[in-house]
Amino acid sequence: MLIQEVVTELSPAAVIEQARSFFSQQFSPYAAFEEDSGDSHIRLATEAGDVTIGVGERDGRTVVRGSTSRLHHELSAFLTTLGPPEEVRQNLPGPGASGAG
C-alpha cells in the first residue's frame, strides 16, 4: 500500500469534491466510482483497485493523505493538483508503507 501526503490551502470539503470530480471524470480505463464518503474521507473504486483520500487540518491548513495499492500514478497526479510538488510526500511511515503488495 502506497501512502502519499500533501498540504494545501483548500478546505477539506473542497478537497473531497475535487477528488470526486478528478477520479470520476478521467478519460482512462481507471475512471472511479464513489464507494463511500464523509466529511473527512472519500473511497473510490476502479477496475484496477481502490483509492482512499483522507483530509484533516493542521496549523490552519488541510493535510490530505491518499492511499492505493495499484493506482500510484493516478493518486500522485491528483495530489499534485492540490499543492506544490515540493510538499508532496510519499511512502509515509505506517503499515504497508513500503509500496509493496
Helices and strands as residue ranges (DSSP letters): E 2-8, H 12-24, E 33-38, E 41-46, E 49-58, E 61-68, H 72-79, G 85-87, E 89-90
